[in-house]
Amino acid sequence: MTWSNEPLERLIDTLESGSRPTGGASTDSGEVFSIGGENILQSGGVTLEAVKRVPVAFFKRMTKGHLRGDDVLINKDGAQTGKVGWYHTGRDLVACINEHVFLLRGEPDRITQGYLYYSLLSDSGQAQIRLQISGSAQPGLKAGFTKGITVEFPTDIREQSMIVRVLSTVDRAIEQTEALIAKQQRIKTGLMQDLLTRGIDKHGNLRSEQTHKFKDSPLGRIPMEWDIASLGSVAEFVTSGSRGWAKYYREDGALFIRIGNLTREHINLRLDDLVFVQPPGSAEALRTAVQAGDLLISVTADLGIIGVIPKGFVEGYVNQHIALARLFSADVSARFVGWFLSSREGMAQFDRLNESGAKAGLNLPTVRSLLFPRPGDVDEQHRIAAAIDACVRTADQHACSLQKLRALKRGLMQDLLTGNRRVTALLEESEGVTT
C-alpha cells in the first residue's frame, strides 16, 4: 500500500467561510446555530455550548458556509488562529459558520474527512498552519493557505478509515474521561457544601434540619453541636514568609513555597513548578519553616488560595506572599479548616475583604480573624476532611488517565499519520469480515 505527500490544495474540493447578519449574532438572535472560532476547541473538536444563532431567513440567503456532517473547520483569524474542529457525522442540526471560520471538504475519492481532520490537528499540521498565518495586529489565514501545507496520506481510503477509527476510539475515551472529571467535580462541590455546613452525626448520617437541631451563626445555619471559631483561637502561631530569599535559591535543597504551589482546585500542594533554597541558619528561617499539618493562605494578589502541608513533608519554607498557621492538632483538623476556607462559604470571607479594599494584601491580624464552623468532635472533622480527600483522589486518578490518553493520542497521530506504524492488522481483519 503506497503513501503520498501532496499540497493540501490538491486534496480539497471545497474551502468556504461564512457570514453573520449586520449587527452580529447572539445565543438568542435566531434559530440556526452559527459556529464561530470560540466553538472550536483548542484540543480539537467542536462544542455547541453557548453557540450563537442566526435567523432562518438569513441562513437561507447565505450562499456559502452551510455546514454538513463531517465538515472540517479551521479558526481563520484572531488570537487562536489555526484551531481545528471536526463537525462529526451524526449531528443532524441545521447549522452554518461565521466569517471567522473556514470549512474544508476533501476530494472524497482521495482523502476522508476524518483523516483530513487529524492531519491538520497533528503537530506537523499545526506547525504548517502557523507558518501560513500572516499579520501581527490581527493574525489570520488567507484562503490560499492550503498551498503552503502538505499532507502525508495512504492512497488507500480503507487505510485512512482504519487510522481514523483508531484515533477516534482514543478520542472517545478522552471525552468519557473528561466527563468523569466534570462529574467528580460536581460531586466534590456538592459534598463540600453538605459536609462543611451540616456534617456527619455520631451514627454516620448527614445531618438535616428535619432530623437534627441547627442554630444561626455568623456563617449561616450550623448544627447545634458545632460552634464558630477564629483561626487565631486555634493556632499556636500565625506568621508569613520574609523577603529577600532569592539569594538563597539553589538547584536543589528545601522547597520554597510560593503562591504558584497553591491551587483553588484542592488544598494539596502543586509540585509542578518548584524553586529550591539553601536557607540561612537563622531564627528567620526557623520562623518560616513548615511542618506537616500547617495551613497555608495566600495573602497578596490572588487572596485566599489554601494549602495544607501533607504528612511526610521533609523541608520547606514559605515566601512573603503566604501566611502560615500552625494549628493545635488536638482541637482542630487542619484539613477540615483548609477545606472550609476553600469552600464557597469560606471564600465569601475573602470576597468581602476584597470588596473592603484588601486586594493589596491581608495582614496577620486579619488572617487570625478568619472564621470557620467547628464540630465539637475532632474525629468528625477528620471524617469530613477524609471524605472530601477521597473525592479529590478519584478526580486525580481520572486526571492521570486523561493525561495518559492524550499522550497516547499524540504518539499514535505521530506514528499513524506518517506511516511509521501501519494498521495492516486492522485492514486484514476488515477484509476477513467482508470476504
Salt bridges, closest charged atoms under 4 A:
GLU6 OE2 - ARG110 NH2 2.48
GLU38 OE2 - LYS52 NZ 3.39
ASP71 OD1 - ARG105 NE 2.70
ASP77 OD1 - HIS100 ND1 2.87
GLU99 OE2 - ARG20 NH2 2.64
GLU99 OE2 - HIS100 NE2 3.40
ASP123 OD2 - ARG410 NE 2.81
ASP156 OD2 - ARG158 NH2 2.86
GLU159 OE2 - ARG422 NE 2.73
ASP171 OD1 - LYS409 NZ 2.80
GLU178 OE2 - ARG406 NH2 2.83
ASP194 OD1 - ARG198 NH1 3.11
ASP201 OD2 - HIS212 NE2 2.84
GLU209 OE1 - ARG221 NH2 2.76
ASP216 OD1 - ARG221 NH1 3.07
GLU225 OE1 - ARG207 NE 3.75
ASP227 OD2 - ARG374 NH2 3.01
ASP272 OD2 - ARG270 NH2 3.13
ASP273 OD2 - ARG258 NH2 3.76
GLU284 OE2 - ARG287 NH2 2.52
ASP294 OD2 - ARG326 NH2 2.73
ASP302 OD1 - ARG264 NH2 2.60
GLU345 OE2 - ARG344 NH2 3.56
GLU380 OE2 - ARG207 NH1 2.65
ASP389 OD2 - ARG335 NE 2.86
GLU431 OE2 - ARG158 NH1 2.72
